[in-house]
Amino acid sequence: MSTPELDHLLATSPARSSQRCCFLLHVRPEKLAEYVAAHEQVWSEMRQALAAAGWRNYSLFLRAEDGMVVGYFESEDVDAAQEAISRAAISPHWEAAMSEYFAPGGGQKQILPQYFHLP
């Protein structure tokens, strides 16, 4: 539960980074195996688009009990990298292919604020 005090702490944390991004997605439990299998064969065009957009050290983690996916990537500028991938020609095709796996509303990235970092 968010409060104004917590929101302020998260927004002003010195650990915030423009170079790291962590987000949540939610996959339908009955589609988990297919979703994981799809990521074993990510299209080369999508891989190239992510790299061109500046995404690096991109990882996805899964909590199988409820389909919670945690994503993480780094970039010189996370906001610019997200904007660049959204403009990539392949992105709408990948998003359409992935949409069948997500729970209602679960395909919208929920960005998590960073509040601690140990370099």
C-alpha positions, -999 to +999 in steps of 0.1 A: +000+000+000+014+033-011+014+064+011+026+099+003+056+094+026+066+062+009+061+077-025+083+105-016+110+082-002+110+061-034+110+091-057+139+108-039+160+077-031+197+083-040+197+046-051+173+054-080+189+047-113+183+057-149+204+027-159+185-002-143+149-013-146+130-040-128+094-048-137+066-073-131+043-091-155+017-118-148+014-149-169-017-171-169-008-202-149-022-226-175+001-209-201+034-210-181+051-239-200+042-224-234+054-189-222+088-203-210+092-223-242+085-192-263+114-175-246+137-203-255+132-193-291+130-155-290+129-143-326+163-131-338+146-098-350+134-092-315+168-099-300+184-075-325+158-048-318+164-051-280+201-048-285+197-018-309+174-001-284+201-004-258+187-032-236+215-053-220+217-078-192+180-084-198+167-113-176+133-127-168+126-146-136+094-167-129+075-175-098+057-205-111+032-208-083+012-178-096+028-168-129+046-137-116+074-127-139+102-103-128+121-087-156+153-068-153+175-049-178+202-023-179+208+005-203+226+038-206+191+054-204+162+031-194+135+055-204+151+060-239+156+023-242+120+016-235+108+042-259+132+029-286+119-007-282+083+005-283+091+021-317+108-009-332+089-024-361+090-059-346+076-050-312+039-050-320+043-084-336+061-098-305+036-082-282+007-097-301+023-131-300+029-128-263-005-114-254-021-149-253+001-158-223-007-129-200-034-127-173-059-098-178-039-067-173-008-088-167+009-078-199+014-042-188+048-038-172+046-026-136+079-008-131+093-012-096+111+017-080+146+011-069+155+021-034+187+002-026+218-007-046+250-022-035+276-018-064 
